[in-house]
Amino acid sequence: MTALRPARPARRVGIAGPGGDAKPDPWAGGAGDAGDAGYHGEDGEGGSAAAPAFSARRSAPGGGTRPGGGTRPGGRPIVLGWRVLLVCMLVAGLVGGAISGLAVAITTGDTSVEPVKTLGVGSPAPVTDRRTVAAVAAAALPTVVTVDVGGAGDDGSGGTGSGVIISSDGYILTNNHVIAPAVANGSPISVRRYQEFGQIQAQVVGRDPQTDLAVLRIPAPTPLPAATLGQSGSLVVGAPIVAIGAPLGLSGTVTTGVVSALDRNPTVPAENGTAATVLIGAIQIDAAINPGNSGGPLLDALGQVVGINAAIAAVPGHEEQTQSGSIGVGFAIPVDFARSVAQELIATGRATHPYVGASAATVTAGEATATGGVPGARLVSLVSDGPVARAGLRVGDVITRIDANTIRGTNDLLVAARLHRVGDKVIVTYVRGGVTATAQMTLQEQQN
């Protein structure tokens, strides 16, 4: 078997990109030296792209009977031209807009009120190639950025990670482990866009270690090229995919493959004192991803983001190597899950985590056969007044299903909870003393 391991930070090779000692304003360009990222460091330069052209406004129709009325002194009719009327309408609109803006300023005290961010949903992923890899790459590369994290290395050198622009106003989705070292050290975080060498200081909007996701933001004086977030739920095994990132610091690298498996729940081992992370319903891929791909997008055959590349597997016995190459087994966080977490992070700076309020032990199929029981998650302890306790379950009960999700062990129990929202009511199927029963359970937010 292969063992899952977090990818080490990608060390820079060759000449490092430009960096500065100055610490500019968070929304100004420029940044310090790049630093280490977690699992996969990444160097994917995001590209500058011209702002999309706005549709030309249609000119007012001419010809026909002109509106007007009245007469000139001397008997000639006064005709008001259509241009005059158009000017009057535009002036009225501007005045109305100014009044509306004044109303906002008076009632809120802020003329830059920003609506709640809602990330779009693209088309279902095709099961066959729809566009050439070259076409997918050309469209997606300008939306991929390199996340430079300074101060993570003992020698002052740094590593990199990747991110993908998910909104034209500068929001970037990446992995938490990419920026965690910088956050811990108080080091600067900057990004580089595709085919650009200049670094742009980034602000941490929010991060969530439990799901290994984070959102950054960079200034956007003009609309930035943003990726389309697709539908990971529409993926099937064998569907073509494209991964973009900066493996081993080689920015703008494109690799291809297929979906090898779906709904994997691999546990990424802890590093640097952090807790282990379970990737929820991860997409398994055979496209080569290496240290440096973390936070980069996984794309479907339409060029839509269907996952965030997060981890690679390592051959047993080689997990502790400083750099371990791809063995054709990688994992990405599904975008359907990542989209929901990103929206929470953008809205509140934090993500909520529904949980069942119990610790459990896995009962394997072999153990169940040997003891005459059933496979599942056996409850070891309950949180007082937690969801499981309120539902009437007891220590020793074996949970076998939550709604339609089969529970084969503790990871499945965690995944089934996180696929729902706080406050959702679910049906729990459990076995007590050889008898199967069901109960309704209301998920609560896990308190750290």
C-alpha angles and dihedrals in degrees: 000000000000120000122226114236137174111253114243121240114280109246116218117258125202120355115358119233119257118284136170138214094223118099106216129195111292091250097044125092123259133057144191129269120309118258142192122301125199127251099352116014112208139204102184106151111216115220130236112237131186115259111263113265115250118233113264113250114244114247118240114268116260133202129046125081110338118227114243145115146194129049137265120243101272096043101278113133118250108233118193107211121228090242090061091051091048091052090050091051093049092049090050090051093050092049091049091050092050091051091049091050090049090052091054091048092050096047100039105020088228127093093188099065108163121206122233110279115248116186115215129241119229133205125296113277113260119238092219134043112285100169132025117261088244091057093047091049094047091054097042104040095075089058095054120089136187115238110213115200117193131208100021097117125076090228093050092255119129145216134217142225136186138246139181126227106238099176132036090231092068110273114147127194119211141143120288091226090061093064101026095094092053092047090050093049097039089240124154121265119210137168135214121209124223114291092359127111099196118100122227120205112239131208121219106236094181142320136203119202093188093063095027093235132128138174125217130183133211128186116272111196086171127022112284124221105265129196123240112243108223134192116279089183089070094058120114131194109274096027113141117253139180126210124202127191146099108283110194089354095303098134124209094025116162123200130175139206143121139278102272097187142342137225097028116163104199121175114227108212120243120264132193092003095308123133122259115265126221112210106221115232091334124200111238114214138180095209108117112260122168139173100310098044096086113123093015121125128265107211134201125222090277092056094252121141109252098164148007112239108236117154146015132208123241131205111260111268093027099073093108097053112123091233122018120184129224117284092185097267115106135152134217131190109244113250093226087065095036092051092057093048092045092053090052092049092050093047100043109004091244140067127230122227122205114211140176097233100237143094116230145183126225117249106203124209089252093052091047092053092048094049099035092244135113131265117253141085114319113208112239101174136358131218109240109254089002125140096269093045092049090051090059100251121144140206108282096034114128114221110213102169142016110197104310095338117104112223113217097163148330095304091055090050091054093045094049090055096046092051087068134057131251108275096026116138114225135180114241119203114201141164122231120178091344093307121114117222139164134220137178115246129190112213117231131199115267111240115215 
